[in-house]
Amino acid sequence: MPDQTYKSAQKSGHKSVLMLGAALGVLCALSFVIPDVAEAKAKAAAHKTVKKKKAVAKKAIAKKPAVVREALIAVDPAWPKLGDAGLIDAATEAQITDLMSRMTLEEKVGQTIQADINFITPEELKTYPLGSILAGGNSSPGQNERATPDQWLKLADDYWRAALERPSKAPIPLLFGIDAVHGHSNLVGATIFPHNVGLGAAHNPELIRKIGAATAAEMAAAGVDWTFAPTVAVARDKRWGRAYESYSENPADVAAYAGKMVEGLQGVDGGRNGVKPGHIMSTAKHFLGDGGTKDGKDQGDAEMNEADLARIHGAGYPPAIEAGTLSVMISFSSWNGIKMAANKRLITGALKQRMHFDGFTITDWNAQGQVPGCANDDCPEAMNAGVDMFMAPDSWKGMYNNTLAEVKSGKIPMSRLDDAVRRILRAKIKGGLFTLGAPLDRPLSGHWDTLGAPEHRAIARQAVRESLVLIKNENHVLPIDPGARILVTGSGANDIGKQAGGWTITWQGTGNTRADFPNGESIYEGISKAAEKAGGTVSLSDNGFYKEKPDVAVVVIGEDPYAEFQGDRPNLDYQSGDRTDLELIHKLKSQGVKVVTIFLSGRPLWTNPEINASDAFVAAWLPGTEGGGIADVIVGDLNRQPRYDFKGKLTFSWPKTANQGPLNVGTMGYDPLFAYGYGLTYADIGDVPQLSEESGLHDVAVVNVDTYFAAGRIKAPWKLSLIEGQGANQGDLTSFGSPNGVVTQSTIDADNKQEGGRALVFSGEAPGEAAITTAAPVDLSRQTTGKMTLGITYRLDAAVTGPVLLGMGADLASEKKIDIASALTAPVGQWKTLKITLDCFVAAGLDPKTVGVPFSLSSSQPLKLSYSSIKLASDEGDATCPAK
């Protein structure tokens, strides 16, 4: 236990339940070692302290006031009326009442604020009495996303101790939360489980509980108290970028899983009896309707009646609440135009009153700032609606000061603040924070053998096997003979980052390498191990090239990693406008090679051409770090008999056309290609009739807002112009130049693709500019709020000799330009990616709501620069703003 912290509290004359926590923490630690004489004395002293505190608690219970509840708010009777989940008990409420009687107003307000570790220091916690911190998607110790487990543990400990060093008559432990949505996925070496979309297909609730328990154990080793999981959204439109965080389009599936994940994370009856060491607090999210927004837009508006909202999108909350979840996260999204963070009817009326939720609510990342009339650092409307804690990552200081002023003025009633604080303290007590002690002193902390432990990897591998859905198996090409010559190819063949998806090491899950998964196995590695034991040969190729013709090719393709709005799609057409993967399959088939396609994705997509071209097609979803689980099922034994059968069944209907975003079982006009519940086994005839290759998108306008140049082409609706003075030429695939040749462009090979890049040459004879433009400006305000960047993969073909201006604006006349010469640090002839934060352009005066020029490059001096990719990208700690 942190002796100095408690001694300083005692010297100040503080008598608090934290002393009881220290004593109980000692007792907990003693249960893990053989006691000696000194420990026996400590145990005896602790018993005396406990006895004394029990007497105090009994007195407090006798006079404690009843928990105050607001007047009932009428809600639709479709909401289930739940009983007491056991979070409230006399001893806990007495402890809370005692604490609150000694808390200052400033301390109460502080409990309702959560800051991100990238925006607050431990030193500031000695002044500001905040109740919680988080490590957001790209936040990490020293802003190093590959920080070691020891660094993560030390960070948790530093913040915890600093928070208790502030003089107080009511010391309260700090609560540390993190997004561990498919394992402790922020930590290098942790077990990464399949995302929820795959777990849904497995139809195994008990497996969900085991995954939750394994995740909790790995988090406990790192000193983390709380995960923002499970997601209990019911994704009803597969265009949504968070669809893979949902178990199913069917509310019944989500309901069957929600409580099991809470039990795994918190322990069975963890809410009622307290979260024990080795478990952590859970969060049911995102309340409510995030999976039902119009057109599948992340943070959009769910347009429906309240009964449907309750029946469909509320289905996961009753089992999560009954299992004792200690927190609920409020959604960014709206319901019929009202932002959820300010919806008192649903937060207070439906969640807290009708469903008897007695834990606390928290907003999503600065979600309060989206409420009309509010700002990121000021939103009394949200607290008055029932929000108990503000996730104010970078706005925490303003939020603290403004909330304090609004309580003092009466804008936020004192009764509402007291209710919020009581709920937060209840969760902290039930979550074990008052007994665990500082992160470094906890009995399970630093047990790094827990990370990627064999038993956890075995659970993950089982989850991979059971989640696989066999779509097609023509002429029983599967299982593969392990003694055959096997080619493994495709963009996902040897890429654990791609098979893990978003929310892996980084927020978007991009930029990861093999070294980031020391305890993982790629799909290629898994197949190699399975086949080579039987004398087979396995070769790896990025592009389908081979020296000796294979008997079968396993082609691993699919979506690149993404998270949240970055994954929103205008339609479900896989690789729309870029059929690279289909071309690879066709090439192998034309050479007489049987093709087994493994499709990695966060949702079903329109893949009719790929299914037609393949002999077998397997939906593998986002399987995480155990690629060997795929080999377990698709590679047979020595007799070419299955070692494991396919068990997965679709919990998301597979689209017949690319415009079937909302396609849900039980709805009118339901017409899927493969229905909910579909999934072949080895006993089934696996032939699939020839599928239509008409996507259905003939009249559908697709607006591409974030990719400007990729795979050797300017992406529609964008155009490239080369400009000098008042003259400009516009072009696409061919080499061309500005009217007098001040700026010229030619094609080059890049990214292992013929003509995959472009080479720009500025003569320096006059000012010149290369600009990507559109006549229909797009809104990038959401991307700016999401801390996105403009990413350019470039190569200097000669040294920079003067200013190089990067621009963005509504049009060419209003561009805001930044000199990036100092940021072009790649050695001549070497490729590198430069990321400039969108905030950088906003600081220069850009209005992100109207962007018609997302990229321009200007120079008055000679400049030779090639590029292979220009697109919006997440900031993974590698972005810059040269203007600052």
Order of alpha helices (4+ residues) and beta strands (2+ residues): alpha-alpha-alpha-alpha-alpha-beta-alpha-beta-alpha-beta-alpha-alpha-beta-alpha-alpha-beta-beta-alpha-beta-beta-beta-beta-alpha-beta-alpha-alpha-alpha-alpha-beta-beta-alpha-alpha-beta-beta-alpha-beta-alpha-beta-alpha-beta-beta-beta-beta-beta-beta-beta-beta-alpha-beta-beta-beta-beta-alpha-beta-beta
